[in-house]
Amino acid sequence: MSLHDAYARRTPFELAFPDAGAVERLIAEIEEEADGRGADPSDPQAFITMGAVGAFIREIQGPDAPPEALHRYGALVFHAVHFASAGSPVFVLGADAARHLVSTAPEGSPTPPGSCGYLQLPQHLFWTGGDEGAPESIDGLFWTLSSNGLMHVLLITGVRPDRTGFGAVPLPEAPLADASGWLDVQVRDGAADFSSALPGGELDELYSVEAAGEALKLLARFFAYISTAPGAIEQHPAGRQESSDPPASALPFSRVTYPGAAVPHEGQPDG
């Protein structure tokens, strides 16, 4: 199985919100409404009750959308708004760096590189249960920090060029102050964290995420790793125009490598 990590694949943000102007207008409306109400848009509960957010979701979902669409789609809009407001920071985790983080807890402090961002994992390396238990490949994780110190994470699955849509799974909010404890925590009972039971998974050394604690553990290790190994981050500008498979993101991105590991050729899959 090809474990692509050479460049940023088209992100769920780009797939769900192709009209960048609409997102910019929504951000301006949220800022105006938050100022007028004294609301905190970094709080998901306050965010979802804002009139501008509700109108935006109803416009996207259509007039016949059920009431629960506001809550189901709201988590994605919450992360998308903060992601765009921060300049759309994308971090592409190389396969060798990902394997290192699964096996080893970095010694650094798990301090996020920003208040929000998207960590894109190597394609097809991490898996989780999807609808009706069918395994889905994890594309990545959005994180957003609220003003009260809570971290909100949205796990994205099932991003494939052969179908529309993707899965978005909100994880329980967690205090960032506890992140140091996530580095070495044992989440599963009776099995190693990230171990996979997928048929043939041992041949490709694939990983599974079965609990929210494993996702938080991976994020914390990523935060700690880049805080102690700044040389492992490669900056790549926006503007990739050539045809690529999988489809490339138009956003700038930071590629996170493991020193000493082979770097894949640009545009070619790794493994």
C-alpha positions as CSV (number, residue, x, y, z in Angstrom):
1,M,0.0,0.0,0.0
2,S,1.4,3.4,-1.0
3,L,2.0,5.7,2.0
4,H,2.0,9.1,0.3
5,D,3.7,11.9,2.3
6,A,5.7,13.9,-0.3
7,Y,3.5,17.0,-0.4
8,A,0.3,18.3,1.1
9,R,-2.7,16.5,-0.4
10,R,-5.9,18.6,-1.0
11,T,-7.2,19.3,2.5
12,P,-10.7,18.8,3.8
13,F,-10.9,22.6,4.2
14,E,-10.4,23.1,0.5
15,L,-12.9,20.3,-0.3
16,A,-15.6,21.5,2.0
17,F,-15.2,25.2,1.4
18,P,-14.1,25.9,-2.2
19,D,-15.4,29.4,-2.0
20,A,-12.7,31.2,-0.1
21,G,-14.5,34.5,-0.3
22,A,-17.5,33.0,1.5
23,V,-15.3,31.9,4.4
24,E,-13.7,35.3,4.6
25,R,-17.1,37.0,4.8
26,L,-18.2,34.6,7.5
27,I,-15.1,35.4,9.5
28,A,-15.9,39.1,9.3
29,E,-19.5,38.5,10.3
30,I,-18.5,36.3,13.2
31,E,-16.1,39.0,14.5
32,E,-18.7,41.7,14.2
33,E,-21.4,39.6,16.0
34,A,-18.9,38.4,18.7
35,D,-18.0,42.1,19.5
36,G,-21.7,43.0,19.6
37,R,-22.7,40.1,21.9
38,G,-19.5,39.9,23.9
39,A,-19.3,36.2,22.8
40,D,-16.2,34.1,22.6
41,P,-16.0,32.4,19.2
42,S,-13.2,30.2,20.4
43,D,-15.8,28.4,22.5
44,P,-17.6,25.8,20.3
45,Q,-20.8,26.2,22.2
46,A,-20.9,30.0,21.8
47,F,-19.7,29.6,18.2
48,I,-22.6,27.3,17.2
49,T,-25.2,29.7,18.6
50,M,-24.1,32.7,16.5
51,G,-26.5,33.8,13.9
52,A,-23.9,34.2,11.2
53,V,-22.8,30.6,11.7
54,G,-26.3,29.2,11.6
55,A,-27.1,31.2,8.4
56,F,-23.9,30.0,6.8
57,I,-24.7,26.3,7.5
58,R,-28.3,26.6,6.4
59,E,-27.1,28.1,3.1
60,I,-24.7,25.2,2.5
61,Q,-27.0,22.5,3.7
62,G,-30.1,23.8,1.9
63,P,-33.5,24.8,3.1
64,D,-34.6,21.2,3.8
65,A,-31.7,20.4,6.1
66,P,-32.8,18.9,9.4
67,P,-32.2,20.8,12.6
68,E,-29.4,18.5,13.7
69,A,-27.4,19.5,10.6
70,L,-26.3,22.7,12.5
71,H,-24.6,20.6,15.2
72,R,-23.3,17.9,12.8
73,Y,-21.7,20.4,10.4
74,G,-20.9,23.0,13.1
75,A,-17.7,21.3,14.3
76,L,-16.3,21.4,10.8
77,V,-17.2,25.1,10.4
78,F,-15.7,25.9,13.8
79,H,-12.4,24.5,12.9
80,A,-12.5,25.8,9.3
81,V,-13.1,29.4,10.5
82,H,-10.2,29.4,13.0
83,F,-8.0,27.5,10.6
84,A,-8.6,30.2,7.9
85,S,-8.3,33.0,10.3
86,A,-4.8,31.8,11.3
87,G,-3.6,31.6,7.7
88,S,-4.5,28.0,7.1
89,P,-1.4,26.3,8.7
90,V,-0.9,22.8,7.3
91,F,1.7,20.4,8.7
92,V,2.4,17.3,6.6
93,L,3.8,14.5,8.8
94,G,6.3,12.3,6.9
95,A,6.0,8.6,7.3
96,D,9.3,8.1,9.0
97,A,8.5,10.9,11.5
98,A,5.1,9.3,12.1
99,R,6.6,5.9,12.8
100,H,9.1,7.6,15.2
101,L,6.3,9.3,17.1
102,V,4.3,6.1,17.4
103,S,7.3,4.3,18.9
104,T,9.0,7.1,20.9
105,A,7.8,9.9,23.2
106,P,9.8,13.1,22.5
107,E,11.4,14.8,25.5
108,G,10.2,18.3,24.5
109,S,7.2,20.2,25.8
110,P,4.0,19.5,23.9
111,T,3.4,23.2,23.0
112,P,1.3,23.6,19.8
113,P,3.0,25.7,17.0
114,G,-0.1,27.8,16.9
115,S,-3.7,28.2,18.3
116,C,-5.0,26.0,15.5
117,G,-3.8,24.0,12.5
118,Y,-4.2,20.8,10.4
119,L,-1.9,17.9,10.9
120,Q,-2.1,15.8,7.7
121,L,-0.9,12.2,8.2
122,P,0.8,10.0,5.6
123,Q,-1.9,8.7,3.3
124,H,-3.2,5.2,4.4
125,L,-0.8,4.8,7.3
126,F,-3.4,5.4,10.1
127,W,-6.9,3.8,10.2
128,T,-10.0,3.9,12.3
129,G,-13.4,2.4,12.3
130,G,-15.8,4.2,9.9
131,D,-19.6,3.9,9.3
132,E,-20.9,0.5,10.4
133,G,-17.4,-0.4,11.5
134,A,-15.8,-0.3,8.0
135,P,-12.2,0.8,8.4
136,E,-11.4,4.3,7.1
137,S,-8.0,5.9,6.4
138,I,-7.3,8.9,8.6
139,D,-6.4,11.9,6.6
140,G,-5.5,14.2,9.5
141,L,-6.5,16.1,12.6
142,F,-7.6,19.7,13.0
143,W,-6.9,21.3,16.4
144,T,-8.2,24.6,17.8
145,L,-7.4,26.0,21.2
146,S,-10.0,28.0,23.0
147,S,-9.3,31.0,25.2
148,N,-10.0,28.9,28.4
149,G,-7.1,26.5,27.6
150,L,-9.2,23.6,26.1
151,M,-8.1,21.9,23.0
152,H,-10.7,20.8,20.5
153,V,-9.8,18.2,17.9
154,L,-11.6,17.1,14.7
155,L,-10.5,13.8,13.2
156,I,-10.9,13.6,9.4
157,T,-11.4,10.3,7.6
158,G,-12.2,8.9,4.2
159,V,-10.7,11.6,2.0
160,R,-10.5,10.0,-1.4
161,P,-10.4,11.4,-4.9
162,D,-12.9,8.8,-6.1
163,R,-15.8,10.1,-3.9
164,T,-17.2,13.3,-2.6
165,G,-17.3,14.1,1.1
166,F,-15.4,12.7,4.1
167,G,-15.9,11.8,7.7
168,A,-15.5,14.4,10.5
169,V,-15.3,13.0,14.1
170,P,-15.2,15.6,16.9
171,L,-13.2,14.3,19.9
172,P,-14.0,15.2,23.5
173,E,-12.4,18.6,24.5
174,A,-9.3,18.2,26.6
175,P,-7.2,20.7,28.7
176,L,-4.0,21.6,27.0
177,A,-2.4,21.8,30.5
178,D,-2.7,18.0,30.6
179,A,-0.8,17.5,27.3
180,S,2.4,16.4,29.0
181,G,0.6,13.5,30.4
182,W,-0.6,12.4,27.0
183,L,3.0,11.7,25.8
184,D,3.4,8.4,27.7
185,V,-0.1,7.4,28.5
186,Q,-1.2,3.8,27.8
187,V,-4.6,4.2,26.3
188,R,-5.6,0.6,25.4
189,D,-6.1,-2.3,27.7
190,G,-4.3,-5.5,26.6
191,A,-2.9,-4.1,23.4
192,A,-0.2,-1.6,22.3
193,D,-1.5,1.8,21.4
194,F,-1.8,2.3,17.6
195,S,-1.6,-1.5,16.9
196,S,-3.7,-2.6,14.0
197,A,-5.9,-5.6,13.4
198,L,-6.5,-4.8,9.7
199,P,-6.0,-7.8,7.4
200,G,-2.5,-7.5,6.0
201,G,-1.8,-4.5,8.2
202,E,1.3,-6.1,9.7
203,L,2.8,-6.3,6.2
204,D,2.6,-2.6,5.6
205,E,3.1,-1.8,9.3
206,L,-0.1,0.1,9.5
207,Y,-1.6,1.8,12.6
208,S,-5.1,2.1,14.0
209,V,-6.6,4.8,16.2
210,E,-9.3,3.3,18.3
211,A,-9.8,5.9,21.0
212,A,-9.7,9.6,21.4
213,G,-6.7,9.2,23.8
214,E,-4.6,7.8,21.0
215,A,-5.3,10.8,18.8
216,L,-4.4,13.2,21.6
217,K,-1.3,11.2,22.3
218,L,-0.2,11.5,18.6
219,L,-0.9,15.2,18.6
220,A,1.0,15.8,21.9
221,R,4.0,13.9,20.5
222,F,3.9,15.9,17.3
223,F,3.8,19.1,19.3
224,A,6.7,18.0,21.5
225,Y,8.8,16.8,18.6
226,I,8.7,20.0,16.5
227,S,9.4,22.0,19.7
228,T,12.7,20.1,20.1
229,A,13.6,19.5,16.4
230,P,12.9,22.7,14.5
231,G,15.3,21.6,11.8
232,A,12.9,18.8,11.0
233,I,10.4,21.3,9.5
234,E,10.6,22.1,5.8
235,Q,8.6,25.1,4.5
236,H,6.9,24.8,1.2
237,P,5.1,27.7,-0.6
238,A,1.7,27.6,-2.1
239,G,1.1,27.5,-5.8
240,R,1.6,23.8,-6.8
241,Q,-0.1,23.8,-10.3
242,E,1.0,20.6,-12.0
243,S,-1.1,17.5,-12.2
244,S,-0.6,15.2,-9.2
245,D,-1.9,12.0,-7.8
246,P,-3.2,12.3,-5.1
247,P,-4.5,15.8,-5.9
248,A,-2.2,18.4,-4.3
249,S,-3.3,21.2,-1.9
250,A,-3.1,24.8,-3.1
251,L,-2.1,25.9,0.4
252,P,1.4,26.4,1.7
253,F,2.5,23.7,4.1
254,S,5.3,22.6,6.5
255,R,6.6,19.1,6.0
256,V,7.8,17.4,9.1
257,T,10.6,14.9,8.6
258,Y,12.7,12.6,10.8
259,P,16.4,13.5,10.5
260,G,18.4,10.8,8.7
261,A,15.4,9.3,6.9
262,A,15.2,9.3,3.2
263,V,13.2,12.2,1.8
264,P,10.8,11.0,-1.0
265,H,11.1,12.6,-4.4
266,E,8.6,15.5,-4.9
267,G,5.4,14.2,-6.3
268,Q,6.2,10.6,-5.8
269,P,4.7,8.3,-3.1
270,D,6.8,7.1,-0.3
271,G,6.8,3.3,0.2
